[in-house]
Amino acid sequence: MEINTLFYFLTASVILTLAPGPDNMYLLAKSLASGARSGVALSAGLASGIVFHTTLVILGVAALLQSSPLAFTVLKFVGAAYLLYLAGKAFREHGELQLGEAGEGAPYLAIYRRGVLMNVLNPKVLLFFLAFLPQFVDTASEQVGWHIAMLGAVFALQAFAIFSLIALCAGRVRSFILGCKNINRILGIVQGVVLTAIALAILLT
């Protein structure tokens, strides 16, 4: 694969990752509510989901799901149901968010798993990579699988870096809002609204 191709791919990937979207909004809200470390854990989960989707593209599973309305619909409803569950949990627990010392008792592994599942169960992400990654490879090449894997790794790494930067910036801002009245309630509602919006977007795909 040529260096120019990798450069164009990386540039496009960074622009797509920086574009305002539900993942960024939820990451921002989570980092403000639970601290930068929780945001980085969520970032790692989202990036791991990208690796999963890249693997499915290489194996051809993504194309199979795209051609099977039933399989796509099942995945869509499972993903939306999971996000609505998380949204309901955020709405119910908005009064219990603790904005004390960042990282106190934070369930980082659970947050990481949440990021993985949010990405893995979103069929829109899978179809995006199915359409996006092959644009930068020679599909007639015998190494097409390896090239797609490399591009997927590059996308995941830059996404993790950008998401982590967002989390760290939000963590810095977090110290200035600790004294704000009703901030727990506000951040919990924001998380719930964003998760609900992602779920609806999946259902309307």
C-alpha positions in Angstrom: 0.0 0.0 0.0 1.3 3.4 -1.0 2.2 6.1 1.6 0.0 8.6 -0.2 -3.0 6.3 0.2 -2.4 5.9 3.9 -2.0 9.7 4.2 -5.3 10.3 2.5 -7.0 7.6 4.5 -5.7 9.0 7.8 -6.8 12.5 6.9 -10.3 11.3 6.0 -10.4 9.2 9.2 -9.4 12.2 11.4 -12.0 14.4 9.8 -14.7 11.8 10.2 -13.8 11.2 13.8 -13.7 14.9 14.7 -17.1 15.5 13.1 -19.8 16.1 15.7 -21.7 13.0 16.3 -23.5 10.9 19.0 -20.3 9.0 20.0 -18.5 12.3 20.7 -21.4 13.8 22.6 -21.8 10.7 24.8 -18.1 10.5 25.4 -18.1 14.2 26.4 -21.0 13.8 28.8 -19.5 10.6 30.3 -16.1 12.3 30.8 -17.7 15.3 32.4 -19.8 13.1 34.7 -17.2 10.5 35.7 -13.8 12.0 34.9 -11.2 11.7 32.2 -10.1 8.2 33.1 -13.6 6.9 32.5 -13.7 8.8 29.2 -10.4 7.1 28.1 -11.8 3.7 29.1 -14.9 4.4 27.0 -12.6 5.6 24.2 -10.7 2.3 24.3 -14.0 0.4 24.1 -15.2 2.3 21.1 -11.9 1.8 19.4 -12.0 -1.9 20.1 -15.4 -2.0 18.4 -13.7 -0.7 15.3 -11.3 -3.6 15.3 -14.3 -6.0 15.5 -16.1 -4.3 12.6 -12.9 -4.4 10.5 -12.6 -8.1 11.1 -16.2 -8.6 10.0 -15.5 -6.7 6.8 -12.5 -8.9 6.1 -14.5 -12.1 6.7 -17.3 -10.9 4.5 -19.9 -11.0 7.4 -20.7 -7.3 6.9 -21.7 -8.0 3.3 -23.8 -10.9 4.4 -25.6 -8.8 7.0 -26.2 -6.1 4.3 -27.7 -8.6 2.0 -29.9 -10.2 4.7 -32.7 -7.9 5.8 -33.6 -10.3 8.7 -30.1 -10.4 10.1 -29.7 -6.7 9.8 -33.0 -6.0 11.4 -32.2 -8.3 14.4 -28.9 -6.6 14.9 -30.5 -3.2 14.6 -33.1 -3.9 17.3 -30.7 -5.6 19.6 -28.3 -2.6 19.4 -31.1 -0.1 19.9 -32.5 -2.1 22.8 -29.1 -2.1 24.6 -28.7 1.7 24.1 -32.2 2.3 25.4 -31.4 0.2 28.4 -28.4 2.4 29.0 -30.4 5.5 28.5 -33.0 4.4 31.0 -30.3 3.6 33.5 -28.8 7.1 33.0 -32.2 8.8 33.5 -32.9 6.7 36.7 -29.5 7.3 38.2 -28.9 10.9 37.3 -29.3 11.9 40.9 -26.6 9.5 42.1 -23.7 10.5 39.9 -20.7 11.3 42.1 -18.6 14.2 41.0 -16.0 13.9 43.8 -12.4 12.8 43.0 -12.2 11.6 39.5 -11.6 7.9 39.3 -12.9 7.0 42.8 -14.2 3.5 42.5 -14.8 4.0 38.7 -15.7 0.7 37.1 -13.3 1.2 34.2 -13.7 -2.4 32.8 -17.5 -2.0 32.8 -17.2 1.3 31.0 -14.8 -0.3 28.5 -17.3 -3.1 27.8 -20.0 -0.5 27.4 -18.0 1.2 24.7 -17.3 -2.1 22.9 -21.0 -3.1 22.9 -22.2 0.4 21.8 -20.0 0.1 18.8 -20.4 -3.6 18.0 -24.2 -3.5 18.2 -24.5 -0.6 15.9 -25.1 -1.9 12.3 -24.6 1.6 10.9 -20.9 1.5 12.0 -20.5 -1.9 10.3 -22.0 -0.7 7.0 -19.9 2.4 7.2 -16.7 0.4 7.3 -18.0 -1.9 4.6 -18.4 1.1 2.3 -15.4 3.1 3.6 -12.4 0.8 3.9 -12.5 -0.8 0.4 -12.3 2.6 -1.2 -8.6 2.7 -0.2 -7.5 -0.7 -1.3 -7.1 -2.6 -4.5 -9.9 -5.2 -4.2 -8.2 -7.3 -6.9 -5.0 -7.6 -4.8 -4.2 -10.9 -3.1 -3.4 -8.9 0.0 -6.7 -7.1 0.2 -7.5 -8.6 3.6 -4.2 -7.5 5.1 -4.6 -4.0 3.6 -8.1 -3.7 5.1 -6.8 -4.9 8.5 -4.1 -2.3 8.4 -6.5 0.5 7.5 -8.9 -0.7 10.3 -6.0 -0.6 12.8 -5.1 3.0 11.7 -8.7 4.1 12.0 -9.0 2.6 15.5 -5.7 4.1 16.7 -6.5 7.6 15.5 -10.0 7.3 16.9 -8.7 6.2 20.3 -6.2 9.1 20.3 -8.9 11.7 19.4 -11.5 10.3 21.7 -9.0 10.2 24.6 -8.1 13.8 23.9 -11.7 14.8 24.1 -12.0 12.8 27.4 -8.9 14.6 28.8 -10.1 18.0 27.8 -13.5 17.3 29.4 -11.8 16.1 32.5 -10.0 19.4 32.8 -13.3 21.3 32.4 -14.9 19.0 34.9 -13.0 20.6 37.8 -14.7 23.9 37.0 -18.2 22.6 37.1 -18.1 20.5 40.3 -19.8 23.4 42.2 -22.6 23.9 39.8 -26.0 23.3 41.2 -27.9 20.2 39.8 -24.9 19.3 37.6 -25.4 15.6 38.5 -29.0 15.7 37.2 -28.0 17.7 34.1 -25.2 15.4 33.0 -27.3 12.3 33.7 -30.1 13.6 31.5 -27.6 14.6 28.8 -26.2 11.0 28.8 -29.7 9.6 28.6 -30.8 11.9 25.8 -27.7 11.2 23.7 -28.1 7.4 24.1 -31.7 7.6 23.2 -30.8 9.6 20.1 -28.3 7.0 19.0 -30.9 4.2 19.5 -33.5 6.1 17.5 -30.9 6.7 14.7 -30.2 3.0 14.6 -33.9 2.1 14.4 -34.5 4.6 11.6 -31.6 3.3 9.5 
